[in-house]
Amino acid sequence: MDDVAARCAGPGCGRPLARAATGRPGRYCGPNCRQAAHRDRVRRAETERLRALQLAEATAIAARAWRHLEEDAGEVADLAAAVVAAAAGTSRQDLAVTLAGFREAARRVEDLAVAYFDATGQAARLRAAAVP
């Protein structure tokens, strides 16, 4: 007894499958659809593997950047206090040296903040792009 109830599971196929009276029902209309489905599964698995690697890398970059950002932000706060003290001091040269250190620390904080922002954004996009 053959009846047509199932459809081919091949990607983009959907042809009706004739069901035999006995045995396990078929999933594909032929070897081409079976091979196409296999290739599709392999392609999806590879895409997911690469996405997971990129996500792990972005998360690690964000974690490193955050740790350094916290440390350097504390240094900037200390240098800001030193700038105020040097401004109230008597030596313009001391003020210039303190300001140079402050600018360098602030530049590092800026670079780390941008790196953290970019890495967390990339991680969010990769999480959202998870293969269903």
C-alpha positions in Angstrom: 0.0 0.0 0.0 1.6 3.2 -1.1 0.3 6.5 0.0 1.8 10.0 -0.5 2.0 11.7 2.9 5.6 12.7 3.5 7.8 15.1 1.6 11.5 14.9 0.7 13.8 16.4 3.5 16.4 17.4 0.9 17.3 21.1 1.0 14.9 23.0 -1.2 13.3 19.8 -2.6 10.0 18.9 -0.9 8.9 16.4 -3.5 6.2 13.9 -2.2 7.5 10.6 -1.1 5.7 7.3 -1.8 5.5 5.3 1.4 5.8 1.6 1.2 3.6 -0.6 3.3 6.4 -2.0 5.3 9.8 -0.8 6.6 11.1 2.5 7.8 9.8 5.5 5.8 12.3 7.2 3.5 13.4 10.8 4.1 14.8 11.7 0.7 13.5 11.3 -2.9 16.9 10.0 -4.1 20.7 10.0 -3.6 21.1 13.6 -4.8 18.8 14.9 -2.1 20.5 12.7 0.5 23.9 14.0 -0.5 22.7 17.6 -0.6 21.3 17.2 2.9 24.6 15.8 4.2 26.5 18.7 2.7 24.1 21.1 4.2 24.6 19.5 7.7 28.4 19.6 7.3 28.3 23.3 6.1 26.1 24.3 9.1 28.3 22.5 11.6 31.5 24.2 10.2 29.8 27.6 10.3 28.7 27.0 13.9 32.3 25.8 14.8 33.8 29.0 13.3 31.2 31.2 15.0 31.9 29.5 18.4 35.7 30.1 17.9 35.1 33.8 17.0 32.8 34.2 20.0 35.4 32.7 22.3 38.1 35.0 20.9 35.9 38.1 21.2 34.9 37.2 24.7 38.6 36.7 25.7 39.6 40.0 24.1 36.8 41.8 26.0 37.8 40.2 29.3 41.5 41.2 28.9 40.5 44.7 27.8 38.2 45.1 30.8 40.9 44.1 33.3 43.4 46.5 31.8 40.8 49.2 31.5 40.0 49.0 35.2 43.7 49.2 36.1 44.4 52.1 33.8 41.3 54.0 34.8 42.6 53.9 38.4 45.9 55.2 37.2 44.2 58.1 35.3 42.3 59.0 38.4 45.6 59.1 40.4 47.3 61.2 37.6 44.3 63.6 37.5 44.9 64.3 41.2 48.6 64.7 40.5 47.8 67.2 37.7 45.7 69.3 40.2 48.6 69.2 42.7 51.1 70.1 40.0 48.9 73.0 38.8 48.9 74.4 42.4 52.7 73.9 42.6 55.5 76.2 41.7 57.2 74.4 38.8 55.8 74.6 35.2 58.1 71.8 34.2 56.6 69.5 36.8 53.1 70.4 35.6 54.2 69.6 31.9 55.7 66.2 32.9 52.6 65.3 35.0 50.3 66.4 32.1 52.2 64.3 29.6 51.8 61.2 31.9 48.1 62.0 32.2 47.7 62.3 28.5 49.5 59.0 27.9 47.4 57.2 30.5 44.2 58.7 29.1 45.1 57.5 25.6 45.6 54.0 26.9 42.2 54.1 28.6 40.7 55.4 25.3 42.3 52.5 23.3 41.2 49.9 25.9 37.6 51.3 26.0 37.3 51.1 22.2 38.8 47.6 22.2 36.3 46.5 24.9 33.4 48.1 23.1 34.3 46.5 19.8 34.8 43.1 21.3 31.6 43.1 23.2 29.7 44.3 20.2 31.2 41.5 18.1 30.4 38.9 20.7 26.8 40.1 20.8 26.5 39.9 17.0 28.0 36.4 17.1 25.6 35.3 19.8 22.7 36.6 17.8 23.9 34.8 14.6 23.8 31.4 16.2 22.8 28.7 13.7 19.3 27.4 14.5 
